[in-house]
């Protein structure tokens, strides 16, 4: 009986001491969908060059569109710093990768403050090899380099217009 009680107490301590965050969110107006595991964000937007939400599911040729992640939390810290990473990919309707950016924060090898890691942006200039009139899925993935399972994945399907 003592052994069973001790095991239950240990399991309870393990689960209550972890920062655990899992969820999904979809914006039916913009088509932006996000899921997270381990990390979390208060707000996630997909915006145009003027930082206005893109709600018509269209991006203009030769302009920039950006994922904005605000209030990111639950990083695994090392020496008080967070070690975020972020990738950006564009795929065509068949799922073929058209554009891919590996870790866009790879240069921050010493990490960043928790405050700086709380707001991240991933920008894409709409251009070649994308084509006007075609539809693409744009995906941004924020991840924690100190915890391989912690991530936020956001995606939106857009049509390129002139």
N, C-alpha and C positions, 0 to 999 in steps of 0.2 A: 504494500500500500504506500509506504514512504517513497519507494522508488518511482512508482507511477505518479505520485504528486510532484516529485522533484522534476520529472520529465515534462509534465504539463506546465509547470512554472517556467522552466527553461524555454519551452516552445513559445509561451506567451511573451516572455521577455524579448525573444528574437523578433517576433512579428511586430511588437509594439515599438521597438527601437528603430525600425527601418523607415526611411522615407520612401513611401510607396505611392506611385501615381500611375494610373492607367486610365485611358479614356479615349473618346472620339467626339468629334464635333463636325457638323456640316452646315454650310451656309447655302441655302437653296437659291438665293438671289444671285450670288456670284459663282456658285459651283465649287467654291473652295471647301475641301474636306481635310481634316487633320486627325491624326491619331498620335497618342503618346504612350510611352512606357518608361517609367523611371523619372524622366524629366517632365516638367509641365510648363505651360505658358498661360499667362492671363489673357492675352489677346494675340491673334494671328490675323494678318491682313495680306491681301495681294493688291498692290497699288500701282498707279501710273507714275509718270515723271513728276507730277505735281503732288504726289503723296495722297491722291484721291483713290478710294477703293474702286477697283475695276468690277463693275456689276453686270456689264453687258456681255461678258465672256469673249470680248474682242481685245486684241492688242494691236497697236499701230506699228507698221513696218518702220524700221530704223528709229525706234524709240526704246526706252528702258522700262521694264516692269520689274517689280520687286516684291519679294516676300518679306514681311516685317514680323518678327517674333518679339513680343514685349512681355516682360515679367517672367522670364525663364528662371526656373528654380530647380532645386534638388540635385545640383551637380555634386559629384564626389570631389572633395577638395584635397589638394596636395599643397602643403606649406601655405595654406590660406588662399590659394589661387584655384580658379576653375580652368578647365582645359576643354573648351568647346571646339567642335568642328562643324563644318557645314558643307554640304554638297548640293549641286543643282544639276538636274538632268531634264532633257526634253526628248520625248518620244513621239513617233508618228502613230496613226491609228492602228497600225499592225504591231506596235510595240517595239519597233526598231529604234535604237538610240540615235538621235540626230545631233544632239549637243550634250556634252558632259563635262562638268567641272568637278574635279576631285576636291579634297578638303581645301576650301578657300581660306581657311585660317591656319594652314600648315606652318606659317612663319612664326606663330606665337608659341615657340617651344618652351618658354618659361611660364606659360599660362597667363591669365588676365584676372583682374579683380572680379569678385562676384558681381559688383555693380556693372562693370563693363560687359560681363557675360550675360547679364539679364536682358539686354536688348541686342538682337542680331538681325542683320539684313542680308538677303541673298538676291543680287540683281542680275538680270539678263537683258542684253541688248538684242532686240528682235531683228534678225538679219540672216544672211546666208549661213548655213545651208537651208534655213527655213524658207518657205515660199508663201507669197500672198495667196489667200484663198484656202490654204490648207489648215487643218485642225491638228493641234498638238496637246499632249499632256505635259505640263511643267510640274516637276516635283522638287521640293527642297527638303533636305534631311538635316536636322540639327542633332548632333550626338555629343556624348560625353566621352572624351578620350581616356578617362580614368575608370569608366564603367561601360564595357562594350554592349551591354543590354539596354542602356538608357538612351532614348531617342525621341524626337518629335518628327513626324513625317507629314508634310502638307502637300497637297496636289490640287491642280486646277486644270480643266480642259478649256483651251482658248482657240479662237480662229484668228489668223493673221489677216489684217485689213490694211488698205492704204489710206 
